[in-house]
Amino acid sequence: MKPDKYILTTAGAVAGIAALFLVFGGKPVSYVASLEAGLKAKKITEEVIAHIPTPEAVKAIYMTGWVAGTKDWREDLVRLIESTELNSIVIDVKDYSGRLSFETGNPYIQAIGASETRIKDIKEFIRQLHQKNIYTIARISVFQDPYFVLKHPELAVKKKDGGIWKDKKGLAWIDPAAKEFWNYIVLVAKEAERAGFDELNFDYVRFPSDGDMKNIKYDYWNSKTPPAEVLRNFFAYLKRELGSLNRPLSVDLFGMVTTNADDLNIGQILEYAEPYFDYIAPMVYPSHYPPGFQNFKNPAAHPYEIVRYSMSRARERLLAASSTPAKLRPWIQDFDLGADYDAKMVGAQMQAVYDAGLSSWMAWDASNKYTRDAYK
């Protein structure tokens, strides 16, 4: 197997760079600027990171950081990929907790203690996946980040009394307009690429939507600027800052961005994301659609119809935007919610994707216990 390209990346940081962010009040933006200047000024050891090309049709399953660090479990899922039509895996680099799944060696990330050693051998694991020609996608949860809020409460979404606002799960969020945090996300993404991931995937790229929405305020977001414009600026920033890595960028969006013309009150509009990402992943889980959608009392019981309609509409919209439907790679449901999802139900979603004129999909199960018979 020949990697499609070789990227020269740092094996270590400039000595003493960890203290630089403190001089500037602990702000990621200052750290990043200082680090870039330092790397240009000093000779550093470099290593070659090999990546493999994106499959023409990505067929992926999701793996948590904890599972990726549990050898028996991860090896079982790798065997599933090898023995079926699956060819790709999505692994948490930064999840809902805000913690990273592995140590990066990056001084700023180390200084704030963001990493947990869930995957002790991330580079070796990715090398093993590449040897099996398995495409690796780094999942980075963005604005839902209670750990960074703990370290930088001034950047958080607030309650009206100034306290930290939390969603219905009790998780804190970063203000999407806090540009200092944008720098941190770029930092995390670059570390994921250095670990060997082939693609960088961004999730929770939105304004919060559940919890006490009447008791919420933003210190950084000016409400005169539409949320969709805030996110569009963030998308453009990611593209600009990560473009030099020559790695595909992808984004997870609510399933109903495929059918709604508004921003769903979270700032997500399909056409606003399209120019900045190589792949767009609408989460078209049938269980997440409201009763009455497409006249179905329980949309979860109609996986084929929901997914085909949603992805057909997304295809039409990208064509109308002078883009390509090849960018579409939906998340499909392999978990029980609203209905029992057996192999037939999971397979119906795959067929719906194909019948909508698309070829790629990613299957989600938060517990990583997949319906084996669903994958050919």
C-alpha positions as CSV (number, residue, x, y, z in Angstrom):
1,M,0.0,0.0,0.0
2,K,1.4,3.4,-1.0
3,P,0.4,6.5,1.0
4,D,-1.0,9.2,-1.1
5,K,1.3,11.8,0.3
6,Y,3.9,12.4,3.1
7,I,3.5,15.3,5.5
8,L,6.5,16.6,7.4
9,T,5.4,17.3,11.0
10,T,7.1,18.0,14.3
11,A,8.1,15.2,16.6
12,G,8.5,17.7,19.5
13,A,8.0,21.3,20.4
14,V,10.6,24.1,20.9
15,A,12.1,24.0,24.3
16,G,10.5,26.3,26.8
17,I,7.6,27.1,24.5
18,A,5.1,25.9,27.2
19,A,5.7,29.0,29.1
20,L,4.8,31.4,26.3
21,F,1.1,31.2,26.6
22,L,1.3,32.3,30.2
23,V,3.0,35.5,29.2
24,F,-0.1,36.4,27.2
25,G,-2.7,35.5,29.8
26,G,-3.1,31.9,28.8
27,K,-4.9,32.7,25.6
28,P,-4.6,30.1,22.8
29,V,-4.3,32.8,20.1
30,S,-1.1,34.1,21.7
31,Y,0.2,30.6,22.1
32,V,-0.4,29.6,18.5
33,A,1.3,32.8,17.2
34,S,4.3,32.3,19.4
35,L,4.6,28.6,18.5
36,E,4.5,29.3,14.8
37,A,7.2,31.9,15.2
38,G,9.3,29.5,17.3
39,L,9.1,26.7,14.8
40,K,10.3,28.9,12.1
41,A,13.2,30.1,14.2
42,K,14.6,26.8,15.4
43,K,15.7,23.5,13.9
44,I,13.5,20.7,15.1
45,T,13.3,17.0,14.6
46,E,10.8,16.0,12.0
47,E,9.2,12.7,11.2
48,V,7.3,11.5,8.2
49,I,3.6,10.9,8.6
50,A,2.0,8.7,6.0
51,H,-1.7,9.1,5.0
52,I,-3.8,7.0,2.8
53,P,-6.2,8.3,0.2
54,T,-9.9,8.8,0.8
55,P,-11.9,5.7,-0.5
56,E,-14.2,6.5,-3.4
57,A,-17.1,5.4,-1.3
58,V,-16.5,5.8,2.5
59,K,-18.2,3.2,4.6
60,A,-17.4,3.8,8.2
61,I,-18.2,3.0,11.8
62,Y,-17.6,5.2,14.8
63,M,-15.2,4.3,17.7
64,T,-14.9,6.1,21.0
65,G,-11.5,7.0,22.4
66,W,-12.1,4.6,25.3
67,V,-12.8,1.7,22.9
68,A,-9.8,2.6,20.8
69,G,-7.7,2.3,23.9
70,T,-9.1,-1.2,24.7
71,K,-7.2,-3.6,22.5
72,D,-9.6,-6.6,22.5
73,W,-12.6,-4.4,21.7
74,R,-10.9,-2.4,19.1
75,E,-9.4,-5.5,17.4
76,D,-12.9,-7.0,17.3
77,L,-14.1,-3.9,15.4
78,V,-11.1,-3.9,13.1
79,R,-12.0,-7.5,12.2
80,L,-15.5,-6.4,11.5
81,I,-14.2,-3.8,9.1
82,E,-11.8,-6.3,7.4
83,S,-14.5,-8.9,6.9
84,T,-17.2,-6.6,5.5
85,E,-17.8,-3.8,3.1
86,L,-16.6,-1.3,5.7
87,N,-13.3,0.5,4.9
88,S,-13.1,3.4,7.3
89,I,-13.3,4.3,11.0
90,V,-14.1,7.5,12.9
91,I,-12.3,7.8,16.2
92,D,-12.9,10.4,18.9
93,V,-9.9,12.8,19.3
94,K,-11.9,15.3,21.4
95,D,-15.4,14.2,22.6
96,Y,-18.3,15.7,24.4
97,S,-16.3,16.0,27.6
98,G,-13.7,18.3,26.0
99,R,-10.9,15.8,26.8
100,L,-8.6,14.6,24.2
101,S,-8.2,10.8,23.8
102,F,-4.4,10.7,23.7
103,E,-1.3,12.7,24.8
104,T,-0.1,15.0,22.0
105,G,3.1,16.4,23.4
106,N,1.8,19.9,22.6
107,P,2.8,22.2,25.4
108,Y,-0.4,24.2,25.5
109,I,-2.6,21.1,25.6
110,Q,-0.4,19.7,28.2
111,A,-0.4,22.9,30.3
112,I,-4.2,22.9,30.5
113,G,-4.4,19.1,31.1
114,A,-6.8,18.5,28.3
115,S,-5.5,15.1,27.4
116,E,-6.5,11.8,29.0
117,T,-4.5,8.8,28.1
118,R,-7.3,6.7,26.7
119,I,-5.3,5.6,23.6
120,K,-1.7,5.0,24.7
121,D,-0.5,3.9,21.3
122,I,-2.4,6.2,18.9
123,K,0.3,6.4,16.2
124,E,1.0,2.7,16.2
125,F,-2.8,1.9,16.1
126,I,-3.2,4.2,13.1
127,R,-0.2,2.6,11.4
128,Q,-1.8,-0.8,11.9
129,L,-5.1,0.5,10.4
130,H,-3.2,1.9,7.4
131,Q,-1.5,-1.4,6.9
132,K,-5.0,-2.9,6.5
133,N,-5.9,0.0,4.2
134,I,-8.4,1.3,6.7
135,Y,-9.1,5.1,6.3
136,T,-9.0,7.0,9.6
137,I,-11.2,10.0,10.5
138,A,-10.5,12.2,13.5
139,R,-13.7,13.3,15.2
140,I,-13.4,16.6,17.0
141,S,-16.3,17.9,19.1
142,V,-16.1,21.7,19.0
143,F,-18.3,24.1,21.0
144,Q,-19.6,21.6,23.5
145,D,-16.6,21.6,25.8
146,P,-17.1,21.6,29.6
147,Y,-13.4,20.9,30.2
148,F,-12.2,24.1,28.4
149,V,-14.9,26.0,30.1
150,L,-13.5,24.8,33.4
151,K,-10.1,26.3,32.4
152,H,-11.4,29.4,30.6
153,P,-14.9,30.2,32.1
154,E,-14.7,33.7,30.5
155,L,-15.2,32.1,27.1
156,A,-18.3,30.1,28.1
157,V,-22.0,30.5,27.2
158,K,-23.4,32.1,30.3
159,K,-26.6,32.4,32.3
160,K,-28.1,35.8,32.7
161,D,-26.7,36.1,36.2
162,G,-23.2,35.5,34.8
163,G,-22.9,31.9,35.9
164,I,-22.0,29.0,33.5
165,W,-25.0,27.9,31.4
166,K,-25.4,24.1,30.9
167,D,-27.5,22.1,28.5
168,K,-30.1,19.5,29.6
169,K,-27.3,16.9,30.0
170,G,-25.4,19.3,32.3
171,L,-22.7,20.1,29.8
172,A,-21.1,23.5,29.4
173,W,-20.5,25.2,26.0
174,I,-18.0,27.7,24.6
175,D,-19.5,30.8,23.0
176,P,-19.3,30.1,19.3
177,A,-18.1,33.7,18.6
178,A,-15.1,33.4,21.0
179,K,-12.3,33.5,18.4
180,E,-9.6,32.6,20.9
181,F,-11.2,29.2,21.1
182,W,-11.1,28.8,17.4
183,N,-7.4,28.8,17.6
184,Y,-7.5,26.0,20.1
185,I,-9.6,23.9,17.8
186,V,-7.1,24.4,15.0
187,L,-4.4,23.3,17.4
188,V,-6.2,20.1,18.3
189,A,-6.9,19.4,14.6
190,K,-3.2,19.8,13.7
191,E,-2.3,17.4,16.5
192,A,-4.8,14.9,15.1
193,E,-3.1,15.1,11.7
194,R,0.3,14.6,13.3
195,A,-1.0,11.5,15.0
196,G,-1.6,10.1,11.5
197,F,-5.4,10.7,10.9
198,D,-6.3,10.9,7.3
199,E,-9.3,13.3,7.7
200,L,-10.4,15.9,10.2
201,N,-14.1,15.8,11.1
202,F,-15.8,18.5,13.2
203,D,-18.9,17.9,15.3
204,Y,-21.0,20.1,17.6
205,V,-20.3,23.0,15.3
206,R,-23.4,24.9,16.4
207,F,-25.1,27.1,18.9
208,P,-26.7,25.2,21.9
209,S,-30.3,24.1,21.4
210,D,-31.6,22.4,24.5
211,G,-31.7,23.3,28.2
212,D,-33.0,26.5,29.7
213,M,-32.8,28.6,26.6
214,K,-34.6,31.5,28.3
215,N,-31.7,31.9,30.7
216,I,-28.9,32.1,28.3
217,K,-26.6,34.9,27.2
218,Y,-23.4,35.3,25.2
219,D,-20.5,37.6,26.0
220,Y,-18.8,37.2,22.6
221,W,-21.7,36.8,20.2
222,N,-23.3,40.0,19.1
223,S,-26.9,39.0,18.5
224,K,-27.1,41.4,15.6
225,T,-24.9,39.0,13.7
226,P,-27.0,35.9,12.6
227,P,-25.7,32.7,14.2
228,A,-25.3,31.2,10.7
229,E,-22.9,34.0,9.8
230,V,-20.8,33.3,13.0
231,L,-20.5,29.6,11.9
232,R,-19.8,30.5,8.3
233,N,-16.9,32.6,9.5
234,F,-15.7,29.7,11.7
235,F,-15.9,27.4,8.7
236,A,-13.9,29.8,6.6
237,Y,-11.3,30.0,9.4
238,L,-10.9,26.3,9.6
239,K,-10.4,26.1,5.9
240,R,-7.8,28.9,5.9
241,E,-5.9,27.6,8.9
242,L,-5.9,23.9,8.0
243,G,-5.7,24.0,4.3
244,S,-1.9,23.7,4.3
245,L,-2.2,20.2,5.8
246,N,-3.7,18.9,2.6
247,R,-6.1,16.7,4.6
248,P,-9.8,16.4,3.8
249,L,-12.0,18.4,6.2
250,S,-15.6,17.2,7.0
251,V,-18.4,18.6,9.2
252,D,-21.4,16.9,11.0
253,L,-24.7,18.8,10.7
254,F,-28.2,18.2,11.9
255,G,-30.2,15.9,9.6
256,M,-32.8,18.5,9.0
257,V,-30.3,20.9,7.3
258,T,-31.1,18.9,4.3
259,T,-34.7,19.9,4.2
260,N,-35.0,23.2,6.2
261,A,-34.2,26.6,4.6
262,D,-33.6,28.3,8.0
263,D,-30.7,27.7,10.4
264,L,-32.7,25.4,12.8
265,N,-32.0,28.0,15.5
266,I,-28.5,26.6,15.8
267,G,-26.7,28.4,13.0
268,Q,-26.4,25.5,10.6
269,I,-27.3,26.1,6.9
270,L,-26.2,23.5,4.3
271,E,-25.1,26.0,1.7
272,Y,-23.0,28.0,4.3
273,A,-20.9,24.9,5.1
274,E,-20.5,23.6,1.6
275,P,-17.8,25.8,0.3
276,Y,-15.4,25.1,3.2
277,F,-15.5,21.3,3.6
278,D,-14.6,18.4,1.4
279,Y,-17.3,16.3,2.9
280,I,-20.6,17.1,4.7
281,A,-22.2,14.6,7.0
282,P,-25.9,15.2,7.8
283,M,-27.0,13.2,10.8
284,V,-30.1,11.8,9.2
285,Y,-31.0,9.4,12.0
286,P,-34.7,8.7,11.5
287,S,-35.3,8.6,15.3
288,H,-34.2,12.3,15.5
289,Y,-37.0,13.6,13.2
290,P,-40.2,15.0,14.8
291,P,-43.6,13.2,14.6
292,G,-45.4,14.2,11.5
293,F,-42.2,14.6,9.4
294,Q,-43.2,13.5,5.9
295,N,-46.5,12.6,7.4
296,F,-45.0,9.7,9.4
297,K,-46.3,9.4,13.0
298,N,-43.1,7.8,14.0
299,P,-40.3,8.6,11.5
300,A,-37.9,6.1,13.3
301,A,-40.1,3.3,11.9
302,H,-39.5,4.4,8.3
303,P,-35.7,4.5,7.9
304,Y,-35.7,4.1,4.1
305,E,-38.2,6.9,3.4
306,I,-36.6,9.4,5.8
307,V,-33.0,8.9,4.7
308,R,-33.9,8.8,1.0
309,Y,-36.0,12.0,1.1
310,S,-33.4,13.8,3.2
311,M,-30.4,12.9,1.1
312,S,-32.3,13.5,-2.2
313,R,-33.1,17.0,-1.0
314,A,-29.5,17.6,0.0
315,R,-28.3,16.4,-3.4
316,E,-30.7,18.8,-5.1
317,R,-29.5,21.7,-2.9
318,L,-25.8,21.1,-3.6
319,L,-26.4,20.9,-7.3
320,A,-28.4,24.2,-7.1
321,A,-25.4,25.7,-5.3
322,S,-23.1,24.7,-8.2
323,S,-21.5,22.2,-5.9
324,T,-21.2,18.4,-6.1
325,P,-23.3,15.8,-4.3
326,A,-20.2,13.7,-3.9
327,K,-19.5,15.9,-0.8
328,L,-22.5,14.2,0.9
329,R,-21.7,11.4,3.4
330,P,-24.5,11.0,5.8
331,W,-24.4,9.5,9.3
332,I,-26.9,6.7,9.6
333,Q,-28.4,5.0,12.6
334,D,-27.3,1.7,14.1
335,F,-28.9,2.1,17.5
336,D,-32.3,1.5,19.0
337,L,-34.3,4.7,19.5
338,G,-37.9,5.1,18.4
339,A,-37.8,1.6,16.9
340,D,-35.7,-1.6,17.1
341,Y,-32.9,-1.3,14.6
342,D,-32.0,-4.7,13.3
343,A,-30.0,-5.5,10.2
344,K,-32.9,-4.8,7.9
345,M,-33.5,-1.3,9.4
346,V,-29.8,-0.4,9.2
347,G,-29.6,-1.8,5.6
348,A,-32.6,0.2,4.5
349,Q,-30.8,3.4,5.3
350,M,-27.8,2.3,3.2
351,Q,-30.0,1.5,0.3
352,A,-31.7,4.8,0.7
353,V,-28.3,6.5,0.4
354,Y,-27.6,4.6,-2.8
355,D,-31.1,5.3,-4.2
356,A,-30.5,9.0,-3.6
357,G,-27.5,8.8,-6.0
358,L,-24.9,8.7,-3.3
359,S,-22.3,6.1,-2.3
360,S,-20.8,7.0,1.1
361,W,-22.2,6.7,4.7
362,M,-21.0,6.4,8.3
363,A,-22.8,4.4,10.9
364,W,-23.2,5.6,14.5
365,D,-23.7,3.7,17.6
366,A,-22.5,5.5,20.8
367,S,-21.9,2.1,22.5
368,N,-19.9,0.8,19.6
369,K,-22.0,-2.4,19.5
370,Y,-22.8,-2.7,15.9
371,T,-25.4,-4.9,14.1
372,R,-22.9,-7.2,12.5
373,D,-25.4,-8.7,9.9
374,A,-26.1,-5.2,8.5
375,Y,-22.7,-5.0,6.9
376,K,-22.2,-7.1,3.8
